[in-house]
Amino acid sequence: MKNLILIKKAVFRAYASNISVQASNSFSVTWVGTLKPRYAKCFASAGMTKVDGQAYSEHLNYLRMHFVKGKVYFILDLAGGSDLNNYPLIVLNDSFKNGNPAWTWDGSD
C-alpha cells in the first residue's frame, strides 16, 4: 500500500465533487462522489474506530467509506441497530449539509 489517508474530521466535498445519494432505503443510505484528481487513484476502505477519543468497538460500525475507481462511497448502515426499546433503527431523512452527508434517524416504534 503506497498511500494512506487518515481522515480524522473531513469535509466530504474537500476530496470529492458531484456528490449525491446513490441509493437509500429505510435502513441505509449511500452517498457517492467523484474523487478530485489528487485522490482519484485511491483504493481504500475505512470505518469508525473512535468517537470523541473513545473506542468504537462495542457498537456496530454504522459508517463506512470506500475509495474505488475514482469514486468515494460514504455508507450509513443502521441494519442490526436498535433503539432503547429494542426497535430497529431507521433513517428518517438523508441530505448533504456543509460539505458532508447528513441524516436523521430514530427507532421504528
C-alpha positions as a printed NumPy array, in Angstrom:
array([[  0.   ,   0.   ,   0.   ],
       [  1.619,   3.252,  -1.135],
       [ -0.599,   5.939,   0.308],
       [ -2.596,   6.087,   3.488],
       [ -5.173,   8.803,   4.021],
       [ -6.128,   9.336,   7.623],
       [ -9.397,  11.212,   7.821],
       [ -9.844,  12.476,  11.348],
       [-12.514,  15.048,  10.622],
       [-13.04 ,  15.797,   6.974],
       [-15.359,  17.72 ,   4.758],
       [-16.52 ,  15.314,   2.072],
       [-16.509,  17.936,  -0.665],
       [-12.811,  18.693,   0.058],
       [-11.847,  15.478,  -1.753],
       [-14.913,  14.776,  -3.92 ],
       [-17.339,  16.573,  -6.226],
       [-20.689,  15.731,  -7.823],
       [-21.893,  14.228,  -4.551],
       [-25.34 ,  12.697,  -4.44 ],
       [-27.362,   9.911,  -2.852],
       [-26.776,   6.797,  -4.92 ],
       [-29.147,   4.519,  -3.015],
       [-31.281,   4.608,   0.099],
       [-33.865,   2.594,   1.953],
       [-35.279,   2.577,   5.483],
       [-32.046,   1.211,   6.955],
       [-29.204,   2.648,   4.887],
       [-28.011,   5.479,   2.662],
       [-25.073,   5.52 ,   0.253],
       [-23.702,   8.851,  -0.92 ],
       [-21.284,   8.805,  -3.873],
       [-18.953,  11.444,  -5.22 ],
       [-16.258,  11.738,  -7.874],
       [-12.823,  11.919,  -6.297],
       [-10.83 ,  15.041,  -7.088],
       [ -7.688,  14.458,  -9.197],
       [ -5.371,  14.367,  -6.158],
       [ -7.3  ,  11.384,  -4.738],
       [ -8.584,   9.769,  -7.94 ],
       [ -6.247,   6.764,  -7.738],
       [ -7.005,   5.957,  -4.09 ],
       [ -8.075,   2.411,  -3.377],
       [ -9.09 ,   2.103,   0.266],
       [-11.827,   1.438,   2.758],
       [-12.46 ,   2.976,   6.151],
       [-14.662,   2.61 ,   9.183],
       [-15.013,   4.228,  12.588],
       [-12.555,   3.332,  15.325],
       [-13.078,   6.164,  17.832],
       [-15.715,   8.728,  18.667],
       [-14.585,  11.691,  20.759],
       [-11.465,   9.731,  21.703],
       [-13.413,   6.69 ,  22.901],
       [-13.076,   3.279,  21.229],
       [-15.985,   2.444,  18.951],
       [-15.569,  -1.347,  19.001],
       [-18.582,  -2.027,  21.231],
       [-21.054,  -0.801,  18.626],
       [-21.976,  -1.767,  15.107],
       [-19.879,   0.015,  12.522],
       [-22.607,   2.234,  11.087],
       [-20.32 ,   4.379,   8.927],
       [-18.02 ,   3.153,   6.179],
       [-16.181,   4.67 ,   3.23 ],
       [-14.897,   3.064,   0.048],
       [-12.467,   4.712,  -2.359],
       [-12.708,   2.762,  -5.621],
       [-12.122,   3.577,  -9.305],
       [-12.215,   7.356,  -8.935],
       [-15.301,   7.373,  -6.714],
       [-15.849,   7.676,  -2.993],
       [-18.801,   5.97 ,  -1.317],
       [-19.949,   7.045,   2.139],
       [-22.235,   4.383,   3.594],
       [-24.565,   4.757,   6.553],
       [-25.909,   1.342,   7.549],
       [-28.247,   1.086,  10.54 ],
       [-29.114,  -2.579,   9.919],
       [-28.817,  -4.578,  13.116],
       [-29.011,  -1.493,  15.341],
       [-31.82 ,  -0.876,  17.79 ],
       [-33.14 ,   1.923,  19.969],
       [-33.645,   1.802,  23.749],
       [-36.933,  -0.069,  23.242],
       [-35.183,  -2.668,  21.092],
       [-36.893,  -1.471,  17.89 ],
       [-34.843,  -1.398,  14.659],
       [-33.176,   1.893,  13.758],
       [-34.462,   3.584,  10.608],
       [-33.265,   6.513,   8.509],
       [-35.831,   9.318,   8.586],
       [-34.051,  11.808,   6.331],
       [-30.906,  11.968,   4.219],
       [-29.266,  15.112,   2.872],
       [-25.974,  16.906,   2.318],
       [-25.078,  19.856,   4.58 ],
       [-21.946,  21.962,   4.958],
       [-19.956,  19.647,   2.709],
       [-20.886,  16.413,   4.477],
       [-23.571,  13.744,   4.334],
       [-26.295,  14.366,   6.922],
       [-29.162,  12.264,   8.206],
       [-31.701,  11.851,  10.971],
       [-32.681,   8.524,  12.434],
       [-34.93 ,   7.029,  15.078],
       [-36.271,   3.718,  16.331],
       [-39.133,   2.268,  14.314],
       [-41.625,   2.222,  17.177]])
